[in-house]
Amino acid sequence: MSLLFKIGFLDISIVNMIDIALVAALLYQVYKLLKGSVAIKIFLGFLSLYLIYLLVRAIRMELLSAILGQFMGVGVIAAIIIFAPEIRKFLLIVGRSSIFSDDNILKDILFFWRKKENTSFNISPIIDASKNLAGSNMGALMVISSSTELKFYAESGDILDAELSKRLLISIFNKYSPLHDGAVIIYKGRIKAARCILPVTEREVPAQFGLRHRAGIGMSEATDALILVVSEETGQISMMKNGKVLHNLSFQEVREIINDYLNNEDLDDRFENLSEQELGKKRNLAVSGKN
Ligand SMILES: Nc1ncnc2c1ncn2[C@@H]1O[C@H](COP(=O)(O)OP(=O)(O)OP(=O)(O)O)[C@@H](O)[C@H]1O
């Protein structure tokens, strides 16, 4: 049984329509994932070539479609190599929202009687240590995770699994400490590891951002963690989430953002895209709106 619709000279079944809708949704997700990166230009290039290939094949231009067909065959392998980090990120997102993951809606419905694990903890040590570090111009990079202990990244550094404390954070990021290079990973009120190496973003970032900030942005692109950076140069605090940034935050704002993150609130709208030319634009607007 197949329900057919006639659009012009085309017969389209419901299955075809679902197929087209799914492909459109998939392309939109890929676009969202690549938006703002160099890879988007390569992706759009591939997509245009593929559409031309479909067109020349449909109108039976044998020679051109044979050449483009060969290119498409190699193109798939080339795309896998070029887009390896994006494919990894895409699979991470799929994995995060799969049937087996913690934040899956289906799981919430099936196991509705089970209380969602409370991931919040006393964040005062993070705020107090950040104040101290910023005041004495010591750089810091902290990864705060609410869903996993980020084992893969934790193992790139030194595992501590120590209780979170202001004094410990300050000692770690002290310039003379052997642990100060790299990031700390904080999960469920414990410092899981220090000296961790994070993935550095490949996108263009504002000129004032060096390697520490680039690593913070990269980590926020690769995982659902919240990142806090204290700048060694300026003492300013920045935070990153899902590849977006908030720059020059007050400690009250930092406290609110971490608490909201740990309470599973959606922070996406509060953060700014790197492509928004002047960082701070959104926040300045919000502040001037309040006055
Ligand atoms: N991939 C990485 N993973 C974790 N930490 C990193 C990584 N790359 C650099 N860092 C940290 O960043 C420090 C260098 O920071 P850099 O001065 O380049 O950054 P910045 O963004 O300009 O920050 P600041 O304003 O503090 O100077 C390194 O000493 C190291 O601790």
The ligand as an ORCA input file, in Angstrom:
! r2SCAN-3c Opt
* xyz 0 1
  N      45.426     22.057     24.792
  C      45.526     22.558     26.023
  N      44.922     21.934     27.035
  C      44.999     22.441     28.286
  N      45.640     23.566     28.612
  C      46.262     24.234     27.643
  C      46.235     23.779     26.294
  N      46.909     24.672     25.545
  C      47.356     25.613     26.387
  N      46.971     25.368     27.650
  C      47.246     26.168     28.844
  O      47.271     27.528     28.450
  C      48.530     28.111     28.836
  C      48.964     29.096     27.777
  O      48.031     30.065     27.724
  P      48.139     31.336     26.749
  O      48.860     32.408     27.465
  O      48.587     30.919     25.406
  O      46.584     31.545     26.660
  P      45.634     32.801     26.662
  O      44.338     32.268     26.123
  O      46.314     33.980     26.020
  O      45.389     33.063     28.184
  P      45.963     34.183     29.150
  O      45.013     35.335     29.002
  O      45.879     33.497     30.466
  O      47.374     34.500     28.710
  C      49.482     26.956     28.940
  O      50.496     27.252     29.871
  C      48.620     25.826     29.407
  O      48.501     25.822     30.820
*
